[in-house]
Amino acid sequence: RQFGPNLSALSNPAWTKTDVLTQIVQPSLLIHPDFRTTSILTTDSEVLTGIVVAENEQVVQLRNSEGNIIDVPLAEIEVRRLTEKSLMPENLLDTLTAQQAADLLKYLMNVSKP
């Protein structure tokens, strides 16, 4: 399962520069269901956050923001909930100049074009 959306889809005319920029600036504004973040509080008071990649009767597997898979036994889950926050960090453009942000947007809009 993917960790995030396929960026080659951004070359689809349905995606405007405004749409892409909005997703970069406000990543939690609209989250695709496949990439919703789950937060788990364990019986040891540990908070784990990630995208559920697998689950069975014994364990939930989360992929965290570093890309690591964490196995969480169901018996150790005290609270589990979907969050409204994306794993994509906010303020990604804060360290870029206006030209760098424009270059990034241009790259993303053309990532799968020949």
Backbone torsions as a table, in degrees:
resi	resn	phi	psi	omega
1	ARG	NA	140.3	-179.4
2	GLN	-67.8	155.4	176.9
3	PHE	-88.6	-26.3	179.0
4	GLY	-155.0	175.3	-177.2
5	PRO	-64.2	153.6	177.2
6	ASN	-73.5	115.0	-175.0
7	LEU	-69.0	-19.0	178.8
8	SER	-65.0	-20.9	178.0
9	ALA	-67.7	-17.3	-179.1
10	LEU	-67.7	-17.8	178.3
11	SER	-78.3	-7.7	175.6
12	ASN	-64.3	132.6	-179.2
13	PRO	-57.6	-18.0	178.5
14	ALA	-65.6	-23.8	178.2
15	TRP	-90.6	120.1	176.1
16	THR	-95.2	165.6	176.2
17	LYS	-60.3	-36.5	178.8
18	THR	-63.6	-42.1	178.3
19	ASP	-60.0	-47.4	-177.7
20	VAL	-65.3	-45.3	179.4
21	LEU	-61.9	-40.1	178.0
22	THR	-61.3	-42.3	179.8
23	GLN	-66.1	-32.7	177.8
24	ILE	-72.1	-44.9	-176.1
25	VAL	-74.4	-37.3	-178.3
26	GLN	-127.5	72.1	-173.9
27	PRO	-63.6	-19.9	-179.5
28	SER	-93.1	-0.5	-177.9
29	LEU	-63.3	-44.3	-179.6
30	LEU	-142.0	110.8	-176.9
31	ILE	-112.8	125.2	176.8
32	HIS	-62.5	141.0	-178.2
33	PRO	-54.4	-31.7	179.9
34	ASP	-68.6	-15.9	-175.6
35	PHE	-120.2	21.2	175.9
36	ARG	-68.7	140.7	-178.3
37	THR	-91.1	138.6	176.2
38	THR	-110.9	137.0	176.8
39	SER	-113.0	132.0	-178.3
40	ILE	-124.5	130.7	171.2
41	LEU	-103.7	121.3	-178.2
42	THR	-88.2	169.1	178.6
43	THR	-66.0	-16.3	175.6
44	ASP	-92.2	12.0	-179.6
45	SER	66.5	23.5	175.6
46	GLU	-90.3	136.4	177.6
47	VAL	-104.0	123.6	179.6
48	LEU	-118.9	136.9	-178.2
49	THR	-132.5	136.9	177.8
50	GLY	175.6	-174.0	178.0
51	ILE	-97.2	129.3	178.5
52	VAL	-69.0	120.9	179.8
53	VAL	-106.3	-20.7	177.7
54	ALA	-161.9	155.5	179.7
55	GLU	-158.9	141.1	172.6
56	ASN	-141.0	-164.3	-176.0
57	GLU	-70.8	-11.0	-175.4
58	GLN	-117.4	-28.0	-171.2
59	VAL	-147.6	149.7	170.5
60	VAL	-111.9	134.2	176.0
61	GLN	-107.0	125.5	178.1
62	LEU	-111.9	140.6	168.9
63	ARG	-103.0	118.7	-176.7
64	ASN	-84.9	-179.0	-175.2
65	SER	-66.8	-17.2	176.0
66	GLU	-89.0	-3.8	-180.0
67	GLY	90.1	2.9	179.7
68	ASN	-81.1	144.0	175.6
69	ILE	-91.4	128.9	179.0
70	ILE	-117.1	124.4	175.1
71	ASP	-89.9	124.2	179.7
72	VAL	-120.4	109.5	177.7
73	PRO	-61.1	135.1	-179.5
74	LEU	-57.1	-34.1	-179.3
75	ALA	-65.5	-17.8	-178.7
76	GLU	-100.9	6.4	-179.7
77	ILE	-93.6	119.2	177.4
78	GLU	-90.6	-45.7	179.2
79	VAL	-137.9	138.5	177.2
80	ARG	-137.4	130.6	178.5
81	ARG	-152.1	151.7	171.8
82	LEU	-75.6	140.4	179.0
83	THR	-103.6	166.7	178.6
84	GLU	-101.2	11.2	-176.0
85	LYS	-112.4	132.6	178.1
86	SER	-74.3	151.7	173.0
87	LEU	-73.3	-18.4	177.9
88	MET	-67.8	126.6	-178.2
89	PRO	-62.6	147.5	174.8
90	GLU	-85.1	165.9	175.9
91	ASN	63.0	31.0	-179.1
92	LEU	-63.0	-29.0	-176.7
93	LEU	-87.2	-6.5	-174.3
94	ASP	-60.0	-30.5	-177.4
95	THR	-94.2	-0.1	-179.1
96	LEU	-99.0	149.5	171.5
97	THR	-75.2	168.1	177.7
98	ALA	-59.4	-39.8	-180.0
99	GLN	-67.0	-41.5	178.1
100	GLN	-63.2	-41.0	178.2
101	ALA	-64.3	-41.7	177.8
102	ALA	-63.6	-40.8	178.2
103	ASP	-64.6	-41.1	178.0
104	LEU	-62.4	-46.0	179.7
105	LEU	-61.8	-43.2	177.9
106	LYS	-60.7	-43.8	178.5
107	TYR	-61.0	-48.3	-177.9
108	LEU	-61.9	-37.5	-179.2
109	MET	-71.7	-17.2	-177.3
110	ASN	-119.6	13.7	-171.7
111	VAL	-59.0	-30.8	-178.0
112	SER	-111.1	4.0	178.4
113	LYS	-80.9	143.3	-179.4
114	PRO	-64.5	NA	NA
